Structures are given as C-alpha cells and as structure tokens.
Amino acid sequence: EYTNYQVKVYLEKEDYTYDDGEGGREDKPVIEYSEKGAGGKNAYVIQANTKDELDREVESGWDKTWEYDHDKSDLVIEEGKDVLKVYYRRILNFYVYHSSDKTVQKFTRNNTELKSGGKFDLWSQTKDDTLYGGYYTAYEGASAAFRTNPESLTYNSSGIAEDTGGTEYDGTNVVWQWADGCEDSGREMKPENGKVYYIKEVPVGYLRNYYHITYVVATGKLTGVYLISAIDDLNYAGVKIAVAKETDDKSKTPTVVKSLTFKGTDENGSPHVTKLTPESVFGNGEGGKGYGVKGGRLMYAAVNEIITEGAGTYLVLPYWETKDGIETHGIAVSEITVERDAPTKDEIKCIDEIL
C-alpha cells in the first residue's frame, strides 16, 4: 500500500544549474517535500494504493518543464522512514524541419545525443544531396498547421513525420528572412525545449563552377577569364571563390548579380552580346533534382592572372558562409589548366570533379 509518504525529490543535473529560489544557483538541487504538505509551497502528500497510481500522482503534481523519471524513482527506507525518492529531469523536446523534403524530426531525450554543455550538432542533420544554408527559427514554406502546433503531425516510432501541407525549397520558391537566421554555430547549437529549427537545405545545382572567356577573334588570344557560380539568395554572411595555384592562394571575393552581360564582336565584325543568368549557365534542374537551378543570382570574379602567369593548374571551389559561421562548398571542384603564358582560347581547359 502506498499512502501518505514523505517525498524527497531529486532533480538531475545535466549541464545546467537550477534556481534555488533565493537568487542563487544550486548545482545539485534537492527539494524535500514532507508529509502534511509542510516545508514548501509545492509540497503535497502522496496518496496512492499502487505504484502506477503513485507515478500518476507524482507526475501530475510537478512543473511540466521537468519530466518524471519513472525508472529511477522508487520507495526506499531512509533513516528509519519510508521515503519516496522521486527523480525529475529537464524535458528535452525540439523539432528539426528539413526544407528540402518537408520532413520533420522530433528529438527527445531518448533519441538525442547531446554534446557537453547540452549542445547539439544540427549541421550534421542536413539531408544528403543538399547544401547547408544555415538554420532558422521560421520558414514560410512550412504549413500553417505545423507552424501553429508542431504536434499537429503524426510522428512514427523514430520521431519522423511529413509536413504534407508544406513546400519543398527549390532555391527560390520560398523567401527566407535574414532576421530569422540563427547565429550560434549549427555544429554546436543549444536547442531549447519546444522550439522548431528549420534547416535551409539548398539544391546542389548551386555553387557549381563555370568559366567564361573573352578573346580576340582574329588570333584567339585570351583577354579575360571569369569564374562564375550561383547562389540561391543573399542570406549569407559572405561568398567566396577559392582559387589556388599549387600553394599560392588567389581566392576572390566575387560580385553578385542577377545576370551578367558580355559585349563584343563576332567573326564578321558584327556586335555580339552574351547574357548569362543562373538558369542559362547551370540549367533549370529538369535533368534531376538538385542538378540545375531555379533562378537565384550569379557570383563572378575576374582571374586575369591566369593569362599572365604562365602554364599551370588552378583549383577553383566556390563557397558561402552562413549566418552561423559555417562554410559550405559545392559538390564539385574545377581544375583550370593553362598551357603557357598568354594562351589562346584553345590553350585553356576546365575539368569538373565531383567531390
């Protein structure tokens, strides 16, 4: 029979401290509830006839930011008295929304590995075949029902659900707000209970490589070399085109534009205009998910030293830095090979290698 037992409550310490109620912080909080309800404003008497009833009584009587640890709690004899030792632990319950496919992961204490300090590697949750674009506290592509209540979805035993009313991000179809972006590194962010974190997962058609050359029609002599890539939007702390010739770093800070126009003359001396857009350069994605782009912006940089520095191979890798400080590169690195100083258009070649 379980009835009218003194209750001693233990709150687990897991990389946090607990307010002791007097303006201080207690590292190992222990609150004792005595019989008859004396000894504190939350004190109460446990009355139950079975262990299950006891569990229900204890669980219903506590602040819901903590959860009752059923397995640890038990009735013991302590100093000659029957004492119910009740263990509680801070509730951990947060959600990760994958913008690339509208799936949601519900993380709880039972299925989550936290780092020291209660930190979590959100970056590692990024879906395969997408590029990490940071994480946000809001995503307009999520359904209104989910945004109102994350528990409106049906989660399977692994904590996975699909937001069927949501929108898969294709690079431009949903606007992300810079103000909603998070600054703490996604590799070690500290999740808050009940919060939703939206990963911006960008199709891999972005951050691909392209180069454009200008040359004298009569001789084929190069006059300009431009490295070009594409980004989905401007919600990045920075963009870069990494360029290296052996150990010589020639990285460039590119200019970002909606389109890029080159003007010249053709073999007949007639005016010739080349206008480049993200879709004209990289395709529109019809060849398969992630290959090609649905708009966005070009970023480009001139690398005319390629023309003047003689034979050599240059490695090119565009990347962006997210608001939370993580560098994300594309799925391919380019090798641009120049055969000699002052090359012609036929003496420069580019090969892409998928990483």
Residue pairs with C-beta under 8 A, 6 or more apart in sequence:
1 49
2 46
2 47
2 48
2 49
2 50
2 51
2 53
2 54
2 75
2 84
3 46
3 47
3 48
3 49
4 35
4 45
4 46
4 47
5 35
5 46
5 75
5 82
5 83
5 84
6 32
6 33
6 34
6 35
6 81
6 82
6 83
6 84
7 32
7 33
7 34
7 43
7 44
7 46
7 58
7 83
7 84
7 86
8 30
8 32
8 33
8 78
8 83
8 84
8 85
8 86
9 30
9 31
9 32
9 33
9 62
9 86
9 87
9 88
10 29
10 30
10 85
10 86
10 87
10 88
11 18
11 29
11 30
11 31
11 66
11 87
11 88
11 89
12 69
12 87
12 88
12 89
12 90
13 27
13 28
13 29
14 89
14 90
14 118
15 114
15 116
15 117
15 118
16 90
16 118
17 25
17 26
17 27
18 25
18 26
18 29
19 25
19 26
20 26
20 29
31 40
31 42
32 39
32 40
33 39
33 40
33 42
33 43
33 44
34 43
35 45
36 45
37 43
37 44
37 45
42 61
42 62
44 61
46 54
46 57
46 58
46 84
47 57
48 54
48 56
48 57
54 75
54 84
55 68
55 70
55 73
58 68
58 73
58 84
58 86
59 68
62 68
62 88
64 91
65 90
65 91
65 193
66 88
66 89
66 90
66 91
67 88
67 89
67 90
67 91
67 109
68 86
68 87
68 88
69 87
69 88
69 89
72 85
72 87
73 84
73 85
73 86
73 87
74 84
74 85
75 82
75 83
75 84
75 85
76 82
76 83
76 84
76 85
77 83
78 85
89 109
90 193
91 109
91 193
92 107
92 108
92 109
92 112
92 114
92 191
92 193
93 106
93 107
93 108
93 109
93 193
93 194
94 106
94 107
94 191
94 192
94 193
94 194
94 195
94 196
94 197
95 104
95 105
95 106
95 107
95 150
95 195
95 196
95 197
96 104
96 105
96 107
96 122
96 125
96 196
96 197
96 199
97 103
97 104
97 139
97 142
97 146
97 163
97 196
97 197
97 198
97 199
98 104
98 105
98 125
98 127
98 199
98 201
99 139
99 141
99 168
99 169
99 174
99 198
99 199
99 200
99 201
100 127
100 130
100 168
100 169
100 201
100 203
101 127
101 162
101 168
102 141
102 142
102 162
102 163
102 164
102 166
102 167
102 168
103 160
103 161
103 162
103 163
104 146
104 150
104 153
104 155
104 160
104 161
104 162
104 163
105 125
105 159
105 160
106 150
106 155
106 159
106 160
106 161
107 120
107 159
107 191
108 159
111 158
111 159
112 120
114 120
115 121
115 188
117 190
118 190
118 191
119 188
119 189
119 190
120 188
120 189
120 190
120 191
121 186
121 187
121 188
122 135
122 186
122 187
122 189
122 191
122 197
122 199
123 132
123 185
123 186
123 187
123 326
124 187
125 199
126 132
126 199
126 201
127 199
127 201
129 204
129 289
129 290
130 201
130 202
130 203
130 204
130 290
131 201
131 202
131 203
131 204
131 206
131 207
131 328
131 330
131 331
132 186
132 199
132 200
132 201
132 202
132 322
132 326
132 328
133 176
133 199
133 200
133 201
133 202
133 232
133 235
133 236
133 320
133 322
133 328
134 181
134 182
134 186
134 199
134 200
134 235
134 236
134 322
134 323
134 324
134 326
135 181
135 182
135 186
135 189
135 197
135 198
135 199
135 200
135 324
136 176
136 177
136 180
136 181
136 182
136 197
136 198
136 200
137 180
137 182
137 195
137 196
137 197
137 198
138 147
138 177
138 180
138 198
139 169
139 174
139 176
139 180
139 198
139 200
140 174
140 175
140 176
141 166
141 167
141 168
141 169
141 173
141 174
142 163
142 166
142 167
142 196
142 198
143 163
143 164
143 165
143 166
144 165
145 152
145 165
146 152
146 153
146 163
146 165
146 166
146 196
147 196
150 196
153 161
153 162
153 163
154 161
155 161
167 173
167 174
169 200
169 201
169 202
170 203
170 285
170 294
171 202
171 203
171 205
171 206
171 232
171 293
171 294
171 295
171 296
172 232
172 233
172 294
172 295
172 296
173 294
175 233
176 200
176 233
176 235
177 235
178 234
178 235
178 323
181 235
181 322
181 323
181 324
182 189
182 197
182 323
182 324
183 323
183 324
183 325
184 190
184 324
185 324
185 325
185 326
186 199
186 322
186 324
186 326
187 326
189 197
189 324
191 197
200 235
202 232
203 232
203 285
203 289
203 290
203 293
203 294
204 290
204 291
204 330
204 331
205 230
205 282
205 283
205 285
205 290
205 291
205 292
205 293
206 229
206 230
206 231
206 232
206 282
206 293
206 296
206 330
207 229
207 230
207 231
207 318
207 319
207 320
207 328
207 329
207 330
207 331
208 229
208 230
208 282
208 318
208 330
208 331
208 332
208 352
209 227
209 228
209 229
209 316
209 317
209 318
209 330
209 332
209 333
209 334
209 350
209 352
210 227
210 228
210 229
210 281
210 282
211 225
211 226
211 227
211 228
211 316
211 334
211 336
211 350
212 225
212 226
212 228
212 260
212 262
212 274
212 276
212 300
213 222
213 224
213 225
213 226
213 345
213 348
214 222
214 223
214 224
214 226
214 262
214 264
215 221
215 222
215 223
215 344
215 345
216 223
217 265
217 266
217 267
219 344
220 344
220 345
220 346
221 342
221 343
221 344
221 345
222 307
222 342
222 343
222 344
222 345
222 348
223 307
224 302
224 304
224 307
225 302
225 303
225 304
225 306
225 307
225 336
225 348
226 260
226 300
226 301
226 302
226 303
227 241
227 243
227 252
227 254
227 300
227 301
227 303
227 316
227 318
228 260
228 276
228 281
228 298
228 299
228 300
229 241
229 254
229 298
229 299
229 300
229 318
229 330
230 278
230 281
230 282
230 293
230 296
230 297
230 298
230 299
231 239
231 256
231 296
231 297
231 299
231 320
232 293
232 296
232 297
233 296
233 297
234 256
234 297
235 323
236 320
236 321
236 322
236 323
237 321
237 322
237 323
237 325
238 253
238 320
238 321
239 253
239 254
239 256
239 299
239 318
239 319
239 320
239 321
240 251
240 252
240 253
240 254
240 318
240 319
240 320
240 321
241 251
241 252
241 253
241 254
241 299
241 301
241 316
241 317
241 318
242 249
242 251
242 315
242 316
242 317
242 318
242 319
242 329
243 249
243 250
243 251
243 252
243 303
243 314
243 315
243 316
244 250
244 251
244 314
244 315
245 309
245 312
245 313
245 314
245 315
246 312
246 313
250 303
250 305
250 314
252 301
252 302
252 303
253 301
254 299
254 300
254 301
254 318
255 299
255 300
255 301
256 297
256 298
256 299
257 297
257 298
257 299
257 300
258 277
258 297
258 298
259 275
259 276
259 277
259 298
260 275
260 276
260 277
260 298
260 300
261 273
261 274
261 275
261 276
262 273
262 274
262 275
262 276
263 271
263 272
263 273
263 274
264 271
264 272
264 274
265 271
265 272
266 272
276 298
277 298
278 293
278 295
278 296
278 297
278 298
279 292
279 293
279 294
279 295
281 298
282 292
282 293
283 291
283 292
283 293
284 292
284 293
284 294
285 291
285 292
285 293
285 294
286 292
299 318
303 314
306 314
306 336
306 338
306 348
307 338
307 341
307 342
307 343
308 341
308 342
309 338
309 341
310 338
310 340
310 341
311 338
311 339
311 340
311 341
312 337
312 338
313 335
313 336
313 337
313 338
314 335
314 336
314 337
314 338
315 333
315 334
315 335
316 333
316 334
316 335
316 336
317 329
317 330
317 333
317 334
318 329
318 330
319 327
319 328
319 329
319 330
320 327
320 328
321 327
321 328
322 328
329 355
330 355
331 354
331 355
332 352
332 353
332 354
332 355
333 352
333 353
333 355
334 350
334 351
334 352
334 353
335 350
335 351
335 353
336 348
336 349
336 350
337 348
337 349
337 350
337 351
338 347
338 348
339 347
339 348
340 347
